[in-house]
Amino acid sequence: MSTEASQSGHEAGPGQPVRRLRRAERREQILDAATRAFARAGYAATGLDDIAAEAELTRAMLYRHFDSKADLYRAVLDRACARLAEATGADDFDENSIPALLRAATADPDGFRLLFRYAAREPDFRDLIDSITAVSREVARRNLARVIPEGPWLDWAANLIPAFTLEAVIAWLDAGRPDPGQAADRIAAAVHGVMAAAHPTPHPPA
C-alpha cells in the first residue's frame, strides 16, 4: 500500500488510481499533527521535521500548505481559537459557561493547552491571547457588575475569574479529567468563592 493510500484509508486495487487527500483534508491532517507536536514541546523546541514526522509527510509537503513554522503555528492557534468560540458561544457567563469550556477542552485538549499555556508565554504570538483575555475580562466585568458593586473589587474579580477558570480547566486536564460529571460544579463553586470574596465586608456596628 502506498503512503497516500494508507493516509486516505483506501488501498488501490489493480488499475485503480490512488485517491489523494483533498487539499483541505491534507491541511487538517497537518494541523492535527502540528497541534500534537507543538503541545508536547512548545513552539521553540518543535521543528518542521518533527511535525512532518508526526504527520507522516515530507517537509516539502508542509511547505505546499504553510510558508513557515510561524505560519503553521499561527494557523494552529487560529483553529483552536475558532473551535473554542464555537463551543462556548454566548458572551454571557451563566450556568452553561463552565460546562461549555470543559467540553471544548475535552474535545481539543492539545489546542486548549497551546492557546492558554504555551502561546501566552511566546511573545510572537501573545497578541492572540491578549485579545482573548481582553474580551474575557470585558464580558466578566459586564456580568459581574450585576452582583458586585462598582469599584476596585469588581475590577479584581473581573480580572481574576477568567484567568482562574482557564487555569482550573487546564489543571483538570493535567489531572486526567477526574469526575467529568462533577468537574463543572466543582470549578463553579470555586468561582463563586471568588465572587463572594469580592463583595464588600459589612463593618460591625460601632
Secondary structure, DSSP 8 states (H G I E B T S, - for coil): --HHHHHHT----TT-------HHHHHHHHHHHHHHHHHHH-STT--HHHHHHHHT--HHHHHTT-SSHHHHHHHHHHHHHHHHHHHH--SS-STTHHHHHHHHHHHSHHHHHIIIIIGGG-GGGHHHHHHHHHHHHHHHHHHHTTTS-SSHHHHHHHHHHHHHHHHHHHHHHHTT---HHHHHHHHHHHHHHHHHHHS-------
